[in-house]
């Protein structure tokens, strides 16, 4: 197995185990067994489990954003951009349930809190398309004048709950229901 393949297999195995069992019930030994590598091999690629956990999140985020930004036009009206981004998030997680479970766990954990705090305080070089969208919305006075984190929560909170309900089989989302869910989120934040 090539070096990059081995690294990828470690990331996949860790993501799946953490999605299934949580951060604490996915020890390095179990990850190594699932990836068919020795535990020491993991440490050749990742300094420790925390680095591995954060790297998995970054890779999911890269794939998520590539999906969400496909066909995205920043010059479109803000409502259309909101609907595009929201639909992209929802459709990605419907197609990738293990990544959704990982993403959700990450965001409610201390890992996610630290990661978001760094971004909010500008400690990382990162352009957030969602923050830019809401900045445009606020400048145009088309959304309620709320803190950015509240606007993001009103967008993502319901979308993630709907994705979870779909993945758990409580609702079957089709394109019409996805559009309805995202439109409802827009209605919650618009002025």
C-alpha positions in Angstrom: 0.0 0.0 0.0 1.4 3.4 -1.0 2.1 6.0 1.7 -0.9 8.3 0.6 -3.2 5.3 0.4 -2.2 4.2 3.9 -2.8 7.7 5.2 -6.2 7.8 3.5 -7.1 4.4 4.9 -6.2 5.5 8.4 -8.4 8.6 8.0 -11.3 6.6 6.7 -11.1 4.0 9.4 -10.9 6.7 12.2 -13.8 8.7 10.7 -16.0 5.6 10.5 -15.1 4.4 14.0 -15.6 7.8 15.5 -18.9 8.3 13.7 -20.1 4.9 15.0 -18.7 5.0 18.6 -17.6 8.5 19.4 -14.2 10.0 20.1 -13.5 8.1 23.4 -14.6 4.7 22.2 -12.4 4.8 19.1 -8.9 4.2 20.5 -5.8 4.2 18.3 -5.6 0.4 18.6 -9.1 0.0 17.2 -8.4 2.5 14.4 -5.2 0.6 13.5 -7.1 -2.7 13.4 -9.8 -1.2 11.1 -7.2 0.3 8.8 -5.1 -2.9 8.8 -2.0 -1.1 10.0 0.1 -1.2 13.2 -0.7 1.4 15.9 2.8 2.8 15.4 2.1 3.4 11.7 -0.7 5.9 12.7 1.9 8.0 14.6 4.1 8.2 11.4 1.3 10.2 9.8 -0.3 11.9 12.8 1.5 13.2 15.9 -1.4 12.1 18.2 -5.1 11.3 18.1 -6.1 15.0 18.5 -4.2 15.8 15.3 -5.9 12.9 13.5 -9.3 14.1 14.7 -8.8 17.6 13.5 -7.4 16.4 10.1 -10.4 14.2 9.5 -12.6 17.2 10.1 -10.6 19.4 7.7 -10.8 16.7 5.0 -14.6 16.4 5.4 -14.9 20.2 5.3 -12.9 20.3 2.0 -15.2 17.7 0.4 -18.3 19.4 1.8 -17.3 22.8 0.5 -16.4 21.5 -2.9 -19.9 20.0 -3.1 -21.6 23.1 -1.7 -19.7 25.6 -4.0 -20.3 23.6 -7.2 -22.3 26.0 -9.4 -22.3 28.7 -6.7 -22.3 32.3 -8.1 -21.4 35.0 -5.6 -23.0 37.7 -7.8 -26.5 36.1 -7.5 -29.1 37.7 -5.1 -28.5 36.8 -1.5 -31.7 34.6 -1.2 -30.6 32.5 -4.1 -27.1 32.1 -2.7 -28.6 31.1 0.7 -30.8 28.5 -0.9 -27.9 27.2 -3.0 -25.6 26.9 0.0 -28.2 25.4 2.3 -29.3 22.8 -0.3 -25.7 21.9 -0.9 -25.1 21.3 2.8 -28.2 19.2 3.2 -27.6 17.1 0.0 -24.0 16.4 0.9 -24.8 15.0 4.3 -27.7 12.9 2.9 -25.2 11.4 0.5 -22.5 11.0 3.2 -24.1 9.8 6.5 -20.8 8.7 8.2 -19.3 12.1 7.5 -22.5 13.7 8.8 -22.2 11.8 12.1 -18.5 12.7 12.4 -19.2 16.4 11.6 -22.0 16.6 14.1 -19.9 15.0 16.9 -17.0 17.2 16.1 -19.0 20.4 16.3 -20.5 19.6 19.7 -17.1 18.6 21.2 -14.3 20.7 22.6 -12.5 20.0 19.3 -15.3 21.8 17.4 -15.5 24.6 19.9 -11.7 25.3 19.6 -11.8 25.1 15.9 -14.7 27.6 15.6 -13.2 29.9 18.2 -10.0 30.1 16.1 -11.9 31.0 13.0 -14.1 33.6 14.7 -11.1 35.3 16.3 -9.3 35.3 12.9 -6.5 33.1 14.0 -6.7 31.1 10.8 -6.5 32.2 7.2 -10.0 31.2 6.1 -12.7 32.8 4.0 -16.0 31.5 5.0 -18.6 31.7 2.2 -21.4 31.6 4.8 -20.0 34.5 6.8 -19.6 36.5 3.6 -23.2 35.7 2.6 -24.5 36.9 5.9 -22.3 40.0 5.7 -23.9 40.8 2.4 -27.4 40.0 3.8 -26.8 42.4 6.7 -25.4 45.1 4.5 -28.5 44.9 2.3 -30.7 44.7 5.4 -32.6 41.6 4.2 -32.0 39.5 7.3 -32.6 40.2 11.0 -29.9 42.1 12.7 -28.5 39.3 14.8 -25.0 38.2 15.7 -23.3 36.1 13.0 -23.2 33.0 15.2 -27.0 33.2 15.7 -27.6 33.6 12.0 -25.4 30.6 11.3 -27.1 28.6 14.0 -30.5 29.5 12.5 -29.3 28.2 9.2 -27.3 25.2 10.2 -29.2 24.0 13.3 -32.4 23.1 11.4 -30.6 21.7 8.4 -28.5 19.4 10.5 -31.5 18.2 12.4 -33.3 17.5 9.1 -30.3 15.7 7.8 -30.2 13.6 11.0 -33.9 12.8 10.7 -33.4 11.6 7.1 -30.3 9.5 8.0 -32.2 7.9 10.9 -35.2 7.1 8.6 -37.7 9.4 10.2 -38.3 11.4 7.0 -37.3 10.7 3.4 -36.0 13.9 1.9 -36.4 14.5 -1.8 -35.6 17.6 -3.8 -38.9 19.3 -2.9 -38.5 18.7 0.9 -34.9 19.8 0.7 -36.0 23.0 -0.9 -38.8 23.5 1.6 -36.4 23.0 4.5 -33.8 25.5 3.2 -36.6 28.0 2.4 -37.9 27.7 5.9 -34.5 28.4 7.3 -34.3 31.5 5.0 -37.7 32.6 6.3 -36.4 32.3 9.9 -33.6 34.8 9.3 -35.0 37.2 6.7 -36.1 40.6 7.7 
